[in-house]
Amino acid sequence: MHKLLAGITILEHELSALRLLVERQTGILLDCPNSALAAHIADYLERSELESPAALLARLRSAELEPCEITGFLDGIMNVSTGFFRHPGAMTALGRQVLPQVLARKVSEGPATLRIWSAGCGSGEEPYSIAMAVCEALGSGSGNGNGAANGNGSNGSKDAKTVRNGGICESSAAANNNGFSKECSIHIVGTDLLRSAIQAAERGVYPQSAVMGLPPAAIRACFSKIGPSASDGDGNGNGSSSAGANGNGNAYLLVKPRLRSLVTFNTMNLTKPVYIGRFDCIFCMDVLPHLSRTQRSALMERLHLYLEPGGYLFLSQTEKLCAPNLNFRSETYDGYTFYRKPLAAAAAYGR
């Protein structure tokens, strides 16, 4: 039994019933302590003007076909970690190993589209990081001679100064969408269960602390300053005197339209079998720990199906491929391990 300051008593069986309800509707395992869950319930009851945990359970059960209710409750209780280039090994492997191979194969076959999915994208930092890595790879050449093709030989030079931060260049090559741009368009999809996270991702506004550690040139190329301390905006008179301000004079950063145009955001429950097309790369970072063993295996099977033959699956290094029966081949680049769906898998799907 948990008795909170508002005088609300939450019984153990109510907490258990709520955990089971959330798992049934979303596939999410609430692994937080009972005390944290009880405090979250009390806050939610107050905001929603509900009288008791029983009333909350009744509302969630009656709204089983309406996902907004359950995801609204989950907002603030799920332990979600996010950040730009939070998994630098994955971004480095994407930019320096995977993209050169995928793009070379696609462009050799004619005009093509590069499709990447960030599954469980949170508030957007991951898909925007992917977009930055893709643009840098196209702009810097990544061993494909694109620097010369761009008319900027320094971009393709082996002497170009880079840092080990997802392959982002210290030069202005970041967000330079050239190279293959005439032959290969880019489409990055970011999805998340929480509507509030998707809304934040679509706004594309982040505190300056969110990009600490990124090369200054990449920040200048990909973000514009907004807020009362950013009178000059991005240097082109595009600043804002109010947007993103937190009231104490601190500036925020807005993802530039050039980068934003590469990414589409949607709400999605990864445990529901919704087909959204085939992808060349899928990032599913730190999602599996939130799911039951059965849901993990089912999700891996769907992600395998959604990958193009020759496509790549990226997981965090603390996660293991939980469906060893699937036809994936592990590859390693600079210490980071990822998974490739063999080209021969095309035959199994009639391609």
C-alpha positions as CSV (number, residue, x, y, z in Angstrom):
1,M,0.0,0.0,0.0
2,H,1.3,3.5,-0.9
3,K,-0.3,6.5,0.8
4,L,0.7,9.8,-0.9
5,L,0.6,13.4,0.2
6,A,-2.7,14.1,-1.7
7,G,-4.4,11.6,0.6
8,I,-4.7,9.0,-2.2
9,T,-4.0,5.4,-1.3
10,I,-2.7,3.2,-4.0
11,L,-2.9,-0.5,-3.3
12,E,-0.4,-3.0,-4.5
13,H,-2.9,-4.9,-6.6
14,E,-3.8,-1.7,-8.3
15,L,-0.1,-1.1,-9.3
16,S,0.1,-4.7,-10.6
17,A,-3.2,-4.3,-12.5
18,L,-1.8,-1.1,-14.1
19,R,1.5,-2.8,-15.1
20,L,-0.4,-5.6,-16.8
21,L,-2.8,-3.2,-18.5
22,V,0.1,-1.2,-19.9
23,E,1.9,-4.3,-21.1
24,R,-1.2,-5.7,-22.8
25,Q,-2.0,-2.4,-24.6
26,T,1.5,-1.3,-25.5
27,G,3.9,-4.2,-25.0
28,I,5.9,-2.0,-22.6
29,L,7.2,-3.4,-19.3
30,L,7.1,-0.8,-16.6
31,D,10.2,-1.8,-14.6
32,C,10.2,1.3,-12.3
33,P,9.9,0.8,-8.5
34,N,6.4,0.7,-7.0
35,S,7.1,4.0,-5.2
36,A,8.0,5.8,-8.4
37,L,4.9,4.4,-10.2
38,A,2.7,5.3,-7.3
39,A,4.0,8.9,-7.3
40,H,3.5,9.1,-11.1
41,I,-0.1,7.8,-10.7
42,A,-0.8,10.5,-8.1
43,D,0.4,13.3,-10.3
44,Y,-1.6,11.9,-13.3
45,L,-4.7,11.6,-11.2
46,E,-4.4,15.3,-10.2
47,R,-3.7,16.5,-13.7
48,S,-6.6,14.4,-15.1
49,E,-9.0,15.3,-12.3
50,L,-9.6,11.6,-11.5
51,E,-10.6,10.6,-8.0
52,S,-8.8,7.3,-7.6
53,P,-6.5,4.7,-9.2
54,A,-9.6,2.6,-9.8
55,A,-11.0,5.4,-11.9
56,L,-7.7,5.6,-13.8
57,L,-7.8,1.9,-14.6
58,A,-11.4,2.1,-15.7
59,R,-10.6,5.0,-18.1
60,L,-7.6,3.2,-19.5
61,R,-9.6,0.0,-20.0
62,S,-12.5,1.8,-21.7
63,A,-10.0,3.7,-23.9
64,E,-8.2,0.5,-25.1
65,L,-8.9,1.3,-28.7
66,E,-7.7,4.9,-28.2
67,P,-3.8,4.9,-27.9
68,C,-3.6,8.6,-26.8
69,E,-4.9,7.8,-23.3
70,I,-2.3,5.2,-22.4
71,T,0.6,7.0,-24.1
72,G,-0.4,10.1,-22.2
73,F,-0.1,8.2,-19.0
74,L,3.2,6.7,-19.9
75,D,4.7,10.2,-20.6
76,G,7.1,10.9,-17.8
77,I,7.3,7.4,-16.3
78,M,9.3,5.6,-19.0
79,N,13.0,5.8,-18.5
80,V,14.0,7.2,-21.9
81,S,17.6,8.2,-22.6
82,T,18.3,10.4,-25.6
83,G,20.9,12.8,-27.0
84,F,22.7,13.8,-30.2
85,F,25.3,11.1,-31.2
86,R,24.6,9.2,-28.0
87,H,25.8,6.0,-29.7
88,P,28.9,7.4,-31.6
89,G,30.1,3.9,-32.6
90,A,26.8,3.3,-34.5
91,M,27.1,6.7,-36.3
92,T,30.7,6.1,-37.2
93,A,29.9,2.7,-38.7
94,L,26.9,4.2,-40.5
95,G,28.9,7.1,-42.1
96,R,32.2,5.4,-42.8
97,Q,31.3,1.7,-43.5
98,V,27.6,1.2,-44.2
99,L,26.6,4.3,-46.3
100,P,29.5,4.0,-48.8
101,Q,28.5,0.4,-49.5
102,V,24.7,0.9,-49.7
103,L,25.0,4.1,-51.8
104,A,27.5,2.6,-54.2
105,R,25.2,-0.3,-54.8
106,K,22.1,1.8,-55.2
107,V,23.6,4.5,-57.4
108,S,25.1,1.8,-59.7
109,E,21.5,0.6,-60.3
110,G,20.2,4.1,-61.2
111,P,18.3,6.8,-59.3
112,A,17.4,5.5,-55.9
113,T,16.1,6.4,-52.5
114,L,18.0,5.9,-49.3
115,R,15.5,5.0,-46.5
116,I,16.5,4.9,-42.8
117,W,14.2,4.3,-39.9
118,S,14.9,5.4,-36.3
119,A,12.5,3.2,-34.4
120,G,11.9,4.6,-30.9
121,C,13.3,8.0,-31.8
122,G,12.4,9.8,-28.6
123,S,12.5,13.6,-29.0
124,G,14.3,13.5,-32.3
125,E,18.0,13.6,-31.5
126,E,18.7,10.2,-33.0
127,P,17.1,10.8,-36.4
128,Y,18.7,14.2,-36.7
129,S,22.0,12.7,-35.8
130,I,21.5,10.1,-38.5
131,A,20.7,13.0,-41.0
132,M,23.9,14.8,-40.0
133,A,25.9,11.6,-40.4
134,V,24.3,10.9,-43.8
135,C,24.9,14.5,-45.1
136,E,28.5,14.5,-43.8
137,A,29.1,11.2,-45.6
138,L,27.7,12.5,-48.9
139,G,29.5,15.8,-48.5
140,S,32.9,14.5,-47.5
141,G,33.1,11.7,-49.9
142,S,33.6,8.8,-47.4
143,G,36.1,7.2,-49.8
144,N,33.8,7.6,-52.8
145,G,35.4,10.6,-54.3
146,N,32.4,12.8,-53.7
147,G,34.5,15.7,-52.6
148,A,35.8,16.2,-56.1
149,A,32.4,15.7,-57.5
150,N,31.1,18.5,-55.3
151,G,33.7,20.8,-56.7
152,N,35.3,20.9,-53.2
153,G,38.4,18.9,-53.3
154,S,39.1,19.4,-49.6
155,N,36.0,17.5,-48.7
156,G,37.3,14.4,-50.3
157,S,40.9,14.8,-49.1
158,K,42.4,12.2,-46.8
159,D,43.9,15.2,-44.9
160,A,40.5,16.6,-44.1
161,K,40.3,17.2,-40.3
162,T,37.7,15.0,-38.6
163,V,36.8,14.1,-35.1
164,R,35.6,10.7,-33.7
165,N,32.1,11.8,-33.1
166,G,29.9,9.8,-35.5
167,G,32.0,10.8,-38.4
168,I,31.1,14.5,-38.2
169,C,33.7,16.7,-39.9
170,E,35.1,19.7,-38.2
171,S,34.8,21.3,-41.6
172,S,31.6,22.7,-43.0
173,A,30.9,19.4,-44.8
174,A,28.3,18.5,-42.2
175,A,24.8,18.9,-43.6
176,N,26.2,19.4,-47.1
177,N,23.8,17.2,-49.1
178,N,25.6,16.8,-52.3
179,G,27.6,14.0,-53.9
180,F,24.9,11.5,-54.7
181,S,22.0,14.0,-54.3
182,K,21.2,14.0,-58.0
183,E,21.0,10.3,-58.1
184,C,19.8,9.3,-54.6
185,S,17.2,11.0,-52.4
186,I,17.2,10.7,-48.7
187,H,14.2,9.8,-46.5
188,I,14.7,9.3,-42.7
189,V,11.7,8.2,-40.6
190,G,11.5,8.7,-36.9
191,T,8.8,7.0,-34.9
192,D,8.0,6.8,-31.2
193,L,5.2,5.6,-29.0
194,L,4.8,8.9,-27.1
195,R,3.0,11.7,-28.9
196,S,4.8,14.3,-26.8
197,A,8.1,13.0,-27.9
198,I,7.1,13.2,-31.6
199,Q,5.8,16.8,-31.1
200,A,9.2,17.8,-29.6
201,A,11.0,16.1,-32.5
202,E,8.9,18.0,-35.0
203,R,9.6,21.3,-33.3
204,G,13.4,20.5,-33.5
205,V,14.3,23.0,-30.7
206,Y,17.0,21.9,-28.3
207,P,19.0,23.6,-25.5
208,Q,22.6,24.4,-26.3
209,S,23.7,21.8,-23.8
210,A,22.2,19.1,-26.0
211,V,24.9,19.6,-28.6
212,M,27.9,19.8,-26.3
213,G,30.7,17.7,-27.7
214,L,29.7,18.2,-31.3
215,P,32.2,20.0,-33.6
216,P,31.5,23.8,-33.7
217,A,31.4,23.7,-37.5
218,A,28.7,21.0,-37.5
219,I,26.6,23.0,-35.0
220,R,26.8,26.1,-37.1
221,A,25.9,24.1,-40.3
222,C,23.0,22.2,-38.8
223,F,21.4,24.6,-36.2
224,S,20.2,28.2,-35.9
225,K,20.3,30.0,-32.5
226,I,16.9,31.3,-31.3
227,G,15.9,33.1,-28.2
228,P,16.7,36.5,-26.7
229,S,20.4,36.0,-26.8
230,A,20.4,35.1,-30.5
231,S,19.8,38.4,-32.1
232,D,21.8,37.4,-35.1
233,G,20.2,34.0,-35.4
234,D,22.2,31.8,-37.8
235,G,24.2,34.8,-39.1
236,N,21.6,35.5,-41.8
237,G,19.1,37.5,-39.8
238,N,17.1,34.4,-39.0
239,G,17.1,34.8,-35.2
240,S,14.0,35.0,-33.1
241,S,13.4,37.2,-30.1
242,S,11.1,34.8,-28.4
243,A,10.9,31.3,-29.9
244,G,12.6,28.7,-27.7
245,A,13.3,31.2,-24.9
246,N,13.1,29.9,-21.4
247,G,12.7,33.3,-19.8
248,N,16.2,33.7,-18.4
249,G,18.0,34.8,-21.5
250,N,19.4,31.5,-22.6
251,A,19.4,30.7,-26.3
252,Y,18.1,27.5,-27.8
253,L,19.1,25.8,-31.1
254,L,16.7,25.1,-33.9
255,V,17.4,22.4,-36.5
256,K,17.9,24.1,-39.9
257,P,15.3,23.4,-42.6
258,R,17.9,21.8,-44.8
259,L,18.3,19.0,-42.3
260,R,14.8,19.0,-41.1
261,S,13.5,18.3,-44.6
262,L,15.2,14.9,-44.6
263,V,13.2,13.6,-41.6
264,T,9.5,12.6,-41.2
265,F,8.1,11.9,-37.7
266,N,5.1,9.7,-36.7
267,T,3.7,8.1,-33.6
268,M,4.0,4.3,-33.7
269,N,3.7,1.4,-31.3
270,L,6.5,-1.0,-32.3
271,T,4.7,-4.0,-30.8
272,K,1.9,-3.6,-33.3
273,P,2.4,-5.3,-36.8
274,V,2.2,-2.1,-38.9
275,Y,4.0,-2.3,-42.2
276,I,5.6,1.0,-43.3
277,G,7.8,-0.1,-46.1
278,R,11.3,-1.3,-46.6
279,F,14.4,0.4,-45.3
280,D,18.1,0.3,-46.0
281,C,19.0,0.9,-42.3
282,I,17.0,0.5,-39.1
283,F,18.1,1.9,-35.8
284,C,16.4,0.3,-32.8
285,M,18.5,1.6,-30.0
286,D,17.6,0.9,-26.3
287,V,14.1,-0.2,-27.2
288,L,14.4,-4.0,-26.5
289,P,14.9,-3.7,-22.7
290,H,11.4,-2.1,-22.4
291,L,9.7,-5.2,-24.0
292,S,8.9,-8.7,-22.9
293,R,10.9,-11.6,-24.3
294,T,8.1,-12.5,-26.6
295,Q,7.7,-9.0,-27.9
296,R,11.4,-8.6,-28.5
297,S,11.5,-11.7,-30.7
298,A,8.4,-10.6,-32.6
299,L,9.8,-7.1,-33.2
300,M,13.1,-8.5,-34.5
301,E,11.2,-10.6,-37.0
302,R,9.3,-7.6,-38.2
303,L,12.5,-5.5,-38.5
304,H,14.1,-8.3,-40.5
305,L,11.1,-8.2,-42.8
306,Y,11.2,-4.4,-43.1
307,L,14.9,-4.4,-44.1
308,E,15.9,-4.4,-47.7
309,P,18.1,-7.3,-48.7
310,G,21.6,-6.1,-47.9
311,G,20.2,-3.7,-45.3
312,Y,21.6,-3.1,-41.8
313,L,20.1,-3.3,-38.3
314,F,21.7,-1.1,-35.5
315,L,21.2,-2.0,-31.9
316,S,23.0,-0.5,-28.8
317,Q,26.0,-2.5,-27.7
318,T,24.3,-3.6,-24.5
319,E,21.6,-5.4,-26.5
320,K,21.9,-8.8,-28.1
321,L,20.1,-10.0,-31.2
322,C,17.3,-11.9,-29.5
323,A,16.2,-13.9,-32.5
324,P,19.2,-16.0,-33.5
325,N,17.1,-17.9,-36.0
326,L,16.8,-14.9,-38.3
327,N,19.2,-14.6,-41.2
328,F,21.5,-11.8,-40.0
329,R,25.2,-11.6,-40.3
330,S,27.1,-9.6,-37.7
331,E,29.7,-7.1,-38.8
332,T,32.1,-5.0,-36.8
333,Y,33.5,-1.6,-37.5
334,D,35.9,0.1,-35.1
335,G,34.7,-1.9,-32.2
336,Y,30.9,-1.5,-32.9
337,T,28.9,-4.6,-33.9
338,F,25.9,-4.3,-36.2
339,Y,23.9,-6.7,-38.3
340,R,23.3,-7.1,-42.0
341,K,20.5,-8.9,-43.8
342,P,22.2,-10.8,-46.6
343,L,21.5,-9.9,-50.2
344,A,20.6,-13.5,-50.8
345,A,17.6,-13.0,-48.5
346,A,15.9,-11.4,-51.5
347,A,15.0,-14.9,-52.8
348,A,13.1,-15.7,-49.6
349,Y,10.8,-12.8,-50.2
350,G,10.3,-13.2,-53.9
351,R,12.6,-10.4,-54.9
